[in-house]
Amino acid sequence: MCDKGFIKAKSDKIPDVDIFMITDFLKNDVRFNSAEVRGTKASRVSRESYGDKAIGYVQLSRKNNICIVKGRVCPEHRFRSKAYSVTLTINEKSRKIQDVQCHNCAASAELLVWTHRRSVDLTTTEVACYWKKSRLSGIGTVIKYIEAEKLTKKISTTPVENFPDDSTFLQEVVEFAKNQQINSQIEQLNFDLESKKAYNLSLHRLILDFNQNTDLRVEKFLEFAKTEMAEAV
């Protein structure tokens, strides 16, 4: 049974959570800036192959502009242990994640990232219900084991044909940057900006270029400067 005031979470009711909301919340919450969470643990629990199989019995409640999402997260290496209860609070009007709490553990990133994935997976053809037991929690009961290949989505191996010709792509980018006089790394490696021609004639620049010669006499420098300062330039 759902908690009082909550309904079973379905794909058409999931709050919209984008990656910018997650980033803004994580960087401002001290719990997610500790050495442990910044490292391997956070990367592991937030990966898709774990979260999608570990989270179940998701319910939600909306009041005014606040949406509260609750879920149960199955421990990755202790399938028969009690699932963690996690609560996520979102202000849908200001598009801010207010809080995420794990009531039985120190980490709570799983439900946050899971909600983001479900919000971008919305489809109009069917409605999925997330009030169900997680797949990981079924191992050792109904499911005796789970194969590693079933933890990830199958990737189509069908070869893609008729790729567009990209042999001239780099040259087209260089030409565009040159025509638009874009100051970038491409410009530094392929052409000179018109605005830099005067800079190249500065005394400082001339000395740097002249210093590459073996004969560094003053007379040679003056000859070099006259050559660089041709009337055409």
N, C-alpha and C positions, 0 to 999 in steps of 0.2 A: 504494500500500500504506500502511496505517496504521502509525504508529510502534509499537515494541514495547510491549506492555501496553495499547494503545489499541484501541478499537473504533469503527466508523463511527457517527456521531451520528445518532440518529433521534428523531422527535418524542416518542416515549414514554419516552425516556431523558434528555431535556434537564433539567438541574437547575433547581429553582425559584428564580428571581431576581426579587424585587419592587423597586418603585421606592424603597422605604425603604432597602434594602440598597445600592442604587446611590448614593443621596444620602449615606448615611453614609460610604461608601468614598471618594467623590470629595472630600468636604469635609475628610477627614483625610489625603489623599495630596497631598503638596506638588507632585507632577508636574502635577496637574490644577488647581492654583491659580495657575499662571503667567499672565501677561497674555495670551499667545497662546491658551492652552487655554480661558481664561474667555470669550474673545470669539467672533468669527465662526467660527473653525475648528472649535471644539467643537460649535457649533450645526449646522454643515454635515455633519460626519462622522457625527453621531448621528441625523440625520433618517432616517425610515423609508424614503423613496424611494431613498436611497443605500445604506444598510446591507444591506437585503434583497437587492439585486442585486449587491453587491460581495463578499459573503462566501461562500466555498465550501470544500469539502474539510474539513468540520468533523468532528473526532474527539474522543473523550472517554475518560477513565480514572477509575475509582473505587477507592479503597483506604482502608479504615476509614471515616472520615467526610469524607475529602477527595475532591472531584471536580475533575479538571483537564480543561478544554476547550481544544482547539487548533483554530485555523482560519486560513485564508489570505484576506487582504483585498486586493482589486484596487484599485490607485490610481485615484482618480476621473478624473484627466486624463491618465493614462499607461497606457492599457489593455494595451499590449504589454509593459510593464515587469514585472519579477518581483514576484509578489504578496508582501505583507507577511505574515510568520508571527507570529501573536498567540497568547499563552497566558493563559488565565484560570484562577485557582485559587480554589475556593470551599469553605468548611467548611459542609457541609450540616447538621450537627448544631446548631451555634451560629448558623447562618444569617448568616454573615459572609463578605464577599468579602475574601480575604487578599491577592490581588495580581492584576494584569493587566499583561503585558509584551508590547511589540511589539519583536521582535528585529531589525527592519530599519528602524524609523522611530521618530519621537518621540511619535506619537499612538497610543493603543490603546483609545479609547473605543468604536470600532465594534463589536468583538466583545462587549463588555460589554453594550451596549444591545441588540444583536441577540439575545443569550441571554435577556435579559429579555422581549423580544417573543415569542420562541419558547415561553418557559415559560408565557405567558398565552394562547397560541394553541392549547393542547393540545386535541385532539379525540379522541373514542373511536371514530369511524367509520373512520379510516384512519391509517396510520403513514407519515410522510414521512421520507425519508432525506436527510440534509444532506451526505453524502459525495459531492459532485459539483462540477463546475466552476461558478464564479460566472458569472452572465449577462454582467456587464460585461467579464470577461476574454475572452469569446468575440467581442467586437467586433473586426473586422479580420481574423478567421479564418473561422469558420463564419458568424458574423453580421457582415455588412458594415457595418451601421449599426443603431441602435436609435432608434425614435421616442420623442419626449418623453412622449407620452401613455401609453406602456407602462412608464414609470418609476414611475407611481403607480397605485393601485388605482382601478377604476372606481366612481364613486359613483352609486347608483341615483337616477334623476330621477323616479321614480314619485311623484306627489303623495300626501301623507298626508291622509286625510279624517277627518272626525268628531273634530276636536280637542275636548277638554273645555272647557267654558265657564270662562274665567278672569277674567271681568269683575269679579268680587267678590273676587278673590284678595287684593289689597292690603288691603281693608277687613277681611277675615277675619284676616289677619296682625296688623293693628293691634288688633282686638278681642281676639285671643288674648294679645297682649303686654300689653294693658291689664288684662285679667282676672288674668293671672299676675304683674302688676307687674314686668315685665322691664325692667331698666335697659339701654337701648340707644339707638342713634341714632333708631330709630323712635319711642321714647318722647319724646325731646327735641323732635321735630317734630309730634307728634300729641296727646300727653296728658301730664299731670303725675303723677308717682309720689306715692302717699300719704305715703311716707317723706320726701318733699321739702317737704311743706307747712310743716313747722316751720322748715325752712331758708329758705323764701321769706319768712318773717316776721322773719328776723334783721336787726339794724340795718344790717349791711353790704349785704344784699340790698335793703332798703328805700331806702337812699341811692342805690344804683345805679338803681333803678326811678324814684325821684323826680327824679333828675338829668336825665331826659328832658323834664321840664317847662320852661317858659320862666320862670316865677316861682319863684325858688329861696329865698324868704324862709323863716325858721325857722317862722313861723306856718303857712305853707302846708305845710311838711313834717309838722308835727304833725297837721294835718287829714288829710293823705294817709295817715299812719300809722294814725290812728283808723279810716279807711275800710278799709284793708287788714286791720286786726285786728278785724274784725267778729265778733260772738259766734258766728255760723254757722261761721266758720273755726276 
